[in-house]
Amino acid sequence: MASSSPDQANASSLAGRLEMVRARIARACRAAGRAPDEVVLTAVTKTQPPEAIDAILAAGQRVFGENRVQEAQGRWKGRCAIPGLELRLIGPLQTNKAADAVALFDVIETLDRPRLADALAAAAAKAGKPLQLLVQVNTGAEPQKAGVLPEDVDALIVHARSLGLTVEGLMCIPPAGAAPDSHFALLGEIARRNGLKVLSMGMSGDYETAIGLGATHVRVGSALFGERNTPQTPSMD
Ligand SMILES: *Cc1c(COP(=O)(O)O)cnc(C)c1O
């Protein structure tokens, strides 16, 4: 491979891996005939220690995904003044945590039931804070997985809009071990028929595929920080 390949970037440092992921996003955009700035990289920081957060902020990353409200509060409450910071909730949300989630997050990607829409509308009104929402779709209809079933998405969007909420797009997590392409395509179809522009899809293993199928936001964790819950944490510089 030529030495200019993004794959040759310094993969032993967090900054090097960030550069590599950004280069791959740009390459996938070009291959799909899209502009690289059409796709936002959400760095998934769940379980990461403060040193890793410091390192990725120093490398210029500003958009982050977290899957638990309380854990995210611990990691980000002291850093909320960082200019340009955008926090996105990408994990399931209980209605009794709606107010905490609205207070901390700029975007909630996991609206998946009418009662949660009710709780978020009430919390957003009380906080006087505009809320950006995505609806999580359980594209594989997996019983254990969060997300609204594909056949119920349109009604949930209508309900959310009736409460004055703005739904900007959709999010999905395809079934593990299956080819994600048909799930990404389905998400795109549901978005189009509902007039939605934002598609949060694609993780470390499949973000290039997702970009080819229209992703506007890719959620990448382990490709940046290394595998989670392994004794050998990659060096953070
Ligand atoms: C953890 C997580 C990711 C990141 O997964 P990686 O495979 O580590 O990139 C993306 N989306 C959601 C919803 C997650 O919980």
PDBQT file of the ligand as one rigid body, heavy atoms in Angstrom, charges set to zero:
ROOT
HETATM    1  C1  LIG A 301     -21.272   1.420  21.689  1.00  0.00    +0.000 C 
HETATM    2  C2  LIG A 301     -22.143   1.945  20.598  1.00  0.00    +0.000 A 
HETATM    3  C3  LIG A 301     -21.587   2.345  19.363  1.00  0.00    +0.000 A 
HETATM    4  C4  LIG A 301     -20.124   2.217  19.027  1.00  0.00    +0.000 C 
HETATM    5  O1  LIG A 301     -19.814   0.888  18.728  1.00  0.00    +0.000 OA
HETATM    6  P1  LIG A 301     -18.358   0.501  18.156  1.00  0.00    +0.000 P 
HETATM    7  O2  LIG A 301     -18.598  -0.809  17.496  1.00  0.00    +0.000 OA
HETATM    8  O3  LIG A 301     -17.461   0.423  19.333  1.00  0.00    +0.000 OA
HETATM    9  O4  LIG A 301     -17.962   1.547  17.214  1.00  0.00    +0.000 OA
HETATM   10  C5  LIG A 301     -22.451   2.863  18.411  1.00  0.00    +0.000 A 
HETATM   11  N1  LIG A 301     -23.778   2.988  18.644  1.00  0.00    +0.000 NA
HETATM   12  C6  LIG A 301     -24.340   2.620  19.814  1.00  0.00    +0.000 A 
HETATM   13  C7  LIG A 301     -25.799   2.794  19.992  1.00  0.00    +0.000 C 
HETATM   14  C8  LIG A 301     -23.547   2.083  20.817  1.00  0.00    +0.000 A 
HETATM   15  O5  LIG A 301     -24.116   1.721  21.983  1.00  0.00    +0.000 OA
ENDROOT
TORSDOF 0
